[in-house]
Amino acid sequence: MIIKEKKALQIKSKVIIKVMESLQLGSKVIIKVKEALQLGSKVIIKVSEALQLEVK
């Protein structure tokens, strides 16, 4: 599982930038992001979409 986490880190690098922006938006999104990290990269994509909704 560690190997998969390493691959995920590379994919998440782009998402992490969006997560930093979410820090300015609000902590509620951050909590969901942390949970998403445990679930998998598929959830992270949904989180990035949620960030766009939060911005609006």
C-alpha positions in Angstrom: 0.0 0.0 0.0 2.9 2.3 0.6 3.8 2.1 -3.1 0.4 3.2 -4.1 0.6 6.1 -1.7 3.8 7.2 -3.4 2.1 7.2 -6.8 -0.8 9.1 -5.3 1.5 11.7 -3.9 2.7 12.5 -7.5 -0.9 12.8 -8.6 -1.9 14.7 -5.5 0.9 17.3 -6.1 -1.4 19.2 -8.5 -4.3 18.9 -6.1 -2.2 20.1 -3.1 -2.0 23.5 -4.8 -5.8 23.6 -4.9 -5.9 22.4 -1.3 -3.7 25.4 -0.3 -6.2 27.7 -1.9 -9.0 25.9 0.0 -7.1 26.8 3.2 -7.9 30.4 2.5 -11.5 29.5 1.7 -12.3 27.5 4.8 -11.3 24.7 7.1 -14.4 22.6 6.4 -13.1 21.7 2.9 -9.7 20.7 4.4 -11.3 18.1 6.7 -13.0 16.5 3.6 -9.6 16.6 1.8 -7.9 14.7 4.6 -10.6 12.1 4.5 -10.3 12.0 0.7 -6.6 11.3 1.0 -7.4 8.2 3.0 -10.1 7.0 0.5 -8.1 7.5 -2.7 -7.2 9.8 -5.6 -10.7 9.4 -7.1 -12.2 11.3 -4.3 -9.5 14.1 -4.6 -10.9 14.8 -8.1 -14.3 15.4 -6.6 -12.7 17.6 -3.9 -11.2 19.8 -6.6 -14.6 20.2 -8.1 -16.0 21.0 -4.7 -13.4 23.8 -4.4 -14.7 25.4 -7.5 -18.2 25.3 -6.0 -16.9 26.8 -2.8 -15.3 29.7 -4.7 -18.6 30.6 -6.2 
